[in-house]
Structure formats: C-alpha cells, structure tokens
Amino acid sequence: MTQVKRYSSMTQYELQQEISKLNEKARKAEQMGMVNEFAVMERKVVMAKSYLLNPDDYKAGEIYEIEGDPGSYFKIDYMNGVFAWGYRLNGDKAEEALPISLLKK
C-alpha cells in the first residue's frame, strides 16, 4: 500500500501533477456516466487548487464571487488554512466554509 501525501505537504509541481491526474480521472468518470465519481474528482481538484493559492490574499470582511455560481457572493468572516469561513450574501446567512479556489475577486 502506498503512502498518500497530503496536499499541504506537496510542492507546487506535485500539486499541478495531481490536478492533471484528477482532471483525467474526472473526464473518464464523466464519459462513463459515473456521476458520483465525477463529483468526488471535481472536489479534489478544487482542494488541490486551493493549496496553490496564498490564503493571505483573502481577507476577512471582503466579498468574493463564488466560482461556478454566477451572481452568488461570499463574505469572509475569518480564514482557517485554505478555507474561508463566512456566509453567502444571497443565502440564509448560515456560516459555511469554502475552499479559497472557489472565490473570485
């Protein structure tokens, strides 16, 4: 059994390689009609991309558009690693966490 390396301990190159592999797996799953497998691969890609970004670029109190959800905006209350905690402006104001790769300036 191979030891799985955490995204947080991967280099930028390793993360890019991982994203490429995950995108390929997602493409194959989509072609085969494996909806659940496709969704899992897409989420993994989002997480891996978050580790390529600098969390310090995202500030509490700022508002960002949510990638893949046009017209939806997210206000950050605080940061915890690569996750932005806050709430959707057009939602029910329930606190949630989003990976920073889902936030657009």
N, C-alpha and C positions, 0 to 999 in steps of 0.2 A: 504494500500500500504506500502510495506516495504522500509525502507531507504537503499539505496545501498551504501556500504562502498567503498571508493576509495582504489586502490591498494597501494597508497603511505601511507595510514594510517593503513594498515593491518600488523599484526605480521607475522613472518616467518611461523609459524604454519598455520595461516589463509590463507596465500598465497599458501602453499602447499595443503591445503584442496580445495581451489578454483581451482588450477591447476588440481587436481584429478577430480573434478566435470566437469570442462570444457573438459578434455580429454574424459570423459564418454559421454558427450553431442556430442562431435565431432565424436566419434566412432558410436553413434546411427545415427547421421545425415548422415554419410558416408554409413552406411548399408541401409538406406532408400533412398539413391540416392539424398539427398538434398545437392548439391554441394555448393551452396552459404552459407548455414547454416554451413557446414563443414569449409569453408574458414574463416568465422567470428570467429568460436570457436578456430581455429588454431591461428589466430591473437591475440585473447585474451590470449591464453596460452603464446605466445611469450612475450606479455606485462607483464603478471604476473611474468614470469620467470626473466624478466629484474629487477624487484623490489627485487629479491632475491640476485642480484649481487651488487658489490660495484662499483659505477661509477668512483671512484678514481683509480681503477685498469686499466682504459682505458685512454691513454694519447694522446694528440694532436701530430700529426706528425708520429705516429706509424701506421703500416699497419697490417690489420687483414683479415683472410679469412672469407668469408660470409658463414654462416651455411646454408646448403641446396642448395648451388650454387657452386659446386666444381670448382676450378680454377678461381673463382672471388675473387678479393681482394678490400678492402675498406681502404682508407687513411683518418684518422680523422683530421679535421681542428680544431674543438673545441667540448666540451661536454656541454650539457644542460640537466641536470637531468639524466634520464636513456637513453637519446638519444645521439648518436654520430653523429655529423654533419660533412660531408665531401663529398668524391666522390669515385666512383668505378674506379679502375685503368684501367680496360679494357673497360670502358664506354666512354661517350661523355664529361666527366669531369663536368657534371651538379651537382650542390650541392644538396644533399639529406640528410635525417636523417634516421638512422636505430636504432631500439632498441638494446641495448648492448647485449641482449641474442642471437642475430643473429651473433655476432662477435666471431671468434675463434682465439686464439693466435697461 
